Amino acid sequence: MPVDMKECVLLSNLTEGRKAMLEKGLSASMMCVDFLDTKKDLEQLKEAKIEYLHFDIMDGEFVSNYAVGPCMIEGLREGTDIKMDIHLMVGHPERKIEYFNLQAGDAVSVHAETTAHLHRVVHGLKKRGVTVGAALNPATKIDVLEHVLDELDFVLIMTVNPGFARQKLVPVTLEKIASVRQYLDQHGYSNIIIQVDGNVNVENAVKMKAAGADNFVCGTAGLFRKDMDIVTAAKVLREALNGLS
């Protein structure tokens, strides 16, 4: 039987993608960066050894706001070697993924609420060799993950309703983190990382980690604070989180 080289390449990509996992640690929410001095913030994020730059991509459809886009991501690639974490808060992501020049090592998450074809979307991302996540809003049921678990590297749990910075934690999401961790473990997917996004201050981050979170998207509450610089804020967060290790 002749070998289909195209199929071999596809299988190789899938295998490599399966090895790619979201790193535990901190992801800096770039919608909170100082746009008048982005270079300074990038230098501090590098010094603080931040694991990812987190980009909230909003199109005014899924959430009533607009945020950063592909041009900013590509521009910042030239100025840093910190990995990119691209959070697609957009309607019909299957139509918009092509806007992005995705690279190996990128993490990309799509909201389960935004597409009728979640498996098709995450499977397509997996074939690109990126680290793939499914994002869930506070009220979204966990069982939407059931038939895409084998494609996922991480689950992003929104701990606020998406769209805007400076929101308060939705308290029930702490229970949801624990429920998702239990759900993943019971289904044999203990390797899948849980990322959390929304009001990740020191106090909340500690509670989130205790519930099962691994990666923390940090904005104005955690990293881009008015009372301390980014390097100090990251140190405070890590010390608090490491106290639970």
C-alpha positions as CSV (number, residue, x, y, z in Angstrom):
1,M,0.0,0.0,0.0
2,P,1.6,3.3,-1.0
3,V,2.4,5.8,1.7
4,D,0.5,9.1,1.7
5,M,3.2,11.6,2.6
6,K,0.6,14.3,3.3
7,E,-1.1,12.1,5.8
8,C,2.3,11.3,7.5
9,V,3.0,15.0,7.9
10,L,-0.4,15.5,9.4
11,L,0.0,12.7,11.9
12,S,3.5,14.0,12.8
13,N,2.0,17.5,13.4
14,L,-0.7,16.0,15.6
15,T,1.9,14.0,17.6
16,E,4.0,17.0,18.1
17,G,1.0,19.1,19.1
18,R,0.0,16.5,21.7
19,K,3.4,17.1,23.4
20,A,2.8,20.9,23.6
21,M,1.4,21.8,27.0
22,L,0.6,25.2,28.5
23,E,3.3,26.1,31.0
24,K,2.3,26.6,34.6
25,G,2.9,30.2,35.8
26,L,1.9,33.7,34.9
27,S,0.4,35.1,31.7
28,A,0.4,38.9,31.4
29,S,-2.8,40.5,30.1
30,M,-1.6,42.8,27.3
31,M,-4.8,44.8,27.2
32,C,-3.5,46.3,30.5
33,V,0.0,47.2,29.2
34,D,1.1,50.9,29.2
35,F,0.6,51.6,25.5
36,L,2.6,54.8,25.9
37,D,5.6,52.8,27.1
38,T,5.1,49.3,25.9
39,K,8.9,48.7,25.6
40,K,9.4,49.4,29.3
41,D,6.7,47.0,30.3
42,L,8.1,44.3,28.0
43,E,11.5,44.7,29.6
44,Q,9.9,44.3,33.0
45,L,7.9,41.3,32.0
46,K,11.1,39.7,30.6
47,E,12.9,40.5,33.9
48,A,10.0,39.0,35.9
49,K,10.3,35.8,33.8
50,I,6.6,35.9,32.8
51,E,5.7,32.7,31.0
52,Y,3.3,34.2,28.4
53,L,2.0,37.4,26.9
54,H,-1.8,37.0,26.9
55,F,-3.7,38.8,24.1
56,D,-7.5,39.2,24.5
57,I,-8.8,39.4,20.9
58,M,-12.3,40.9,20.9
59,D,-14.4,41.7,17.8
60,G,-17.4,43.5,19.4
61,E,-19.6,40.4,18.6
62,F,-19.0,37.9,21.3
63,V,-18.3,40.6,23.9
64,S,-19.2,44.3,23.7
65,N,-15.7,45.6,23.4
66,Y,-12.7,45.7,21.1
67,A,-9.2,44.9,22.1
68,V,-5.8,44.1,20.5
69,G,-5.4,42.4,17.2
70,P,-3.0,40.5,15.0
71,C,-0.8,43.6,14.2
72,M,0.0,44.1,17.8
73,I,0.9,40.4,18.3
74,E,3.2,40.4,15.2
75,G,4.8,43.7,16.3
76,L,5.6,42.4,19.7
77,R,7.1,39.2,18.4
78,E,9.9,41.3,17.0
79,G,10.7,42.7,20.5
80,T,10.5,39.7,22.8
81,D,11.0,36.0,23.0
82,I,8.2,35.6,25.6
83,K,5.6,33.1,24.3
84,M,2.3,34.3,23.0
85,D,-1.0,33.3,24.5
86,I,-3.9,34.3,22.2
87,H,-7.4,34.3,23.7
88,L,-10.0,34.5,20.9
89,M,-13.1,36.2,22.4
90,V,-14.7,36.4,19.0
91,G,-17.8,35.1,17.3
92,H,-17.2,32.3,14.7
93,P,-13.5,31.8,15.4
94,E,-13.3,29.3,12.5
95,R,-13.6,32.3,10.2
96,K,-11.0,34.4,11.9
97,I,-8.1,32.1,12.8
98,E,-6.6,32.8,9.4
99,Y,-6.1,36.4,10.4
100,F,-3.2,35.3,12.7
101,N,0.2,34.1,11.8
102,L,0.3,31.4,14.4
103,Q,3.7,30.1,15.4
104,A,4.9,26.9,17.1
105,G,4.9,27.5,20.9
106,D,1.8,29.8,20.7
107,A,-1.1,29.0,23.0
108,V,-4.5,29.6,21.4
109,S,-7.9,29.4,23.2
110,V,-11.3,29.6,21.7
111,H,-14.6,30.0,23.5
112,A,-16.9,27.0,23.5
113,E,-19.9,29.4,23.3
114,T,-18.8,31.0,20.1
115,T,-19.0,28.2,17.6
116,A,-21.3,25.3,16.7
117,H,-18.2,23.4,15.5
118,L,-15.9,23.4,18.5
119,H,-14.2,20.1,17.6
120,R,-13.5,21.3,14.0
121,V,-11.9,24.5,15.4
122,V,-9.7,22.9,18.1
123,H,-8.7,20.0,15.7
124,G,-7.7,22.5,13.1
125,L,-5.6,24.5,15.6
126,K,-4.0,21.2,16.8
127,K,-2.9,20.5,13.2
128,R,-1.0,23.8,13.2
129,G,1.1,22.6,16.1
130,V,0.0,25.2,18.6
131,T,-1.0,24.6,22.2
132,V,-4.8,24.5,22.2
133,G,-7.3,25.5,24.8
134,A,-11.1,25.7,25.2
135,A,-12.4,28.7,27.2
136,L,-15.5,28.6,29.3
137,N,-17.5,31.6,30.6
138,P,-18.6,31.5,34.3
139,A,-22.1,30.0,33.5
140,T,-21.0,27.6,30.7
141,K,-21.5,23.9,31.6
142,I,-18.4,21.8,31.9
143,D,-19.7,18.9,29.8
144,V,-19.3,20.9,26.6
145,L,-15.7,19.7,26.8
146,E,-16.6,16.0,26.7
147,H,-16.0,15.3,23.0
148,V,-12.9,17.6,22.5
149,L,-10.8,16.5,25.5
150,D,-8.4,14.5,23.3
151,E,-7.6,17.7,21.3
152,L,-7.0,20.0,24.3
153,D,-3.9,21.0,26.1
154,F,-5.6,23.4,28.5
155,V,-9.0,24.7,29.7
156,L,-9.4,28.4,30.3
157,I,-11.9,29.2,33.0
158,M,-13.2,32.8,32.9
159,T,-13.5,34.0,36.5
160,V,-15.2,37.1,35.4
161,N,-17.7,37.7,32.5
162,P,-15.4,38.4,29.5
163,G,-14.9,41.7,27.8
164,F,-13.5,44.2,30.3
165,A,-10.7,44.7,32.8
166,R,-11.1,45.7,36.4
167,Q,-14.0,43.4,37.2
168,K,-14.7,41.6,40.4
169,L,-14.3,37.8,40.8
170,V,-17.5,35.8,40.2
171,P,-17.3,33.7,43.5
172,V,-18.9,30.6,42.1
173,T,-16.0,30.2,39.6
174,L,-13.8,29.0,42.4
175,E,-16.1,26.0,42.7
176,K,-16.0,25.7,38.9
177,I,-12.2,25.5,38.9
178,A,-12.4,22.6,41.3
179,S,-15.2,20.9,39.3
180,V,-13.2,21.2,36.1
181,R,-10.1,19.7,37.7
182,Q,-12.1,16.8,39.1
183,Y,-13.9,16.3,35.7
184,L,-10.6,16.2,33.8
185,D,-9.0,13.8,36.3
186,Q,-12.0,11.5,36.3
187,H,-11.9,11.3,32.5
188,G,-8.2,10.5,32.4
189,Y,-6.9,13.9,31.4
190,S,-4.9,14.9,34.4
191,N,-2.3,16.3,32.0
192,I,-4.7,19.1,30.8
193,I,-3.7,22.4,32.4
194,I,-6.3,24.8,33.9
195,Q,-5.8,28.5,33.1
196,V,-7.8,31.2,34.9
197,D,-8.6,34.7,33.7
198,G,-10.3,37.5,35.7
199,N,-9.5,39.5,38.8
200,V,-6.3,37.5,39.5
201,N,-5.0,39.4,42.5
202,V,-2.9,37.8,45.2
203,E,-5.8,36.8,47.4
204,N,-7.8,35.3,44.6
205,A,-4.8,33.6,42.9
206,V,-4.1,31.7,46.1
207,K,-7.7,30.5,46.2
208,M,-7.7,29.6,42.5
209,K,-4.5,27.6,42.8
210,A,-6.0,25.7,45.8
211,A,-9.0,24.9,43.6
212,G,-6.8,23.5,40.9
213,A,-5.6,26.4,38.6
214,D,-2.1,26.2,37.1
215,N,-1.7,29.2,34.9
216,F,-2.9,32.7,35.9
217,V,-3.8,35.5,33.5
218,C,-2.8,38.7,35.3
219,G,-4.0,42.2,34.5
220,T,-4.5,45.3,36.6
221,A,-5.2,43.3,39.8
222,G,-2.1,41.2,39.7
223,L,0.7,42.5,37.5
224,F,-0.1,46.0,36.1
225,R,-0.7,47.6,39.5
226,K,-0.5,51.2,40.4
227,D,1.2,50.6,43.8
228,M,4.2,48.6,42.5
229,D,6.2,47.8,39.4
230,I,5.7,44.7,37.3
231,V,8.8,42.9,38.6
232,T,7.8,43.4,42.2
233,A,4.1,42.4,41.5
234,A,5.2,39.2,39.8
235,K,7.4,38.4,42.8
236,V,4.6,38.9,45.2
237,L,2.3,36.7,43.2
238,R,4.8,33.9,42.8
239,E,5.7,33.9,46.5
240,A,2.0,33.7,47.4
241,L,1.4,30.9,44.9
242,N,4.5,29.0,45.9
243,G,3.4,29.1,49.5
244,L,0.8,26.5,48.5
245,S,3.3,24.2,46.8
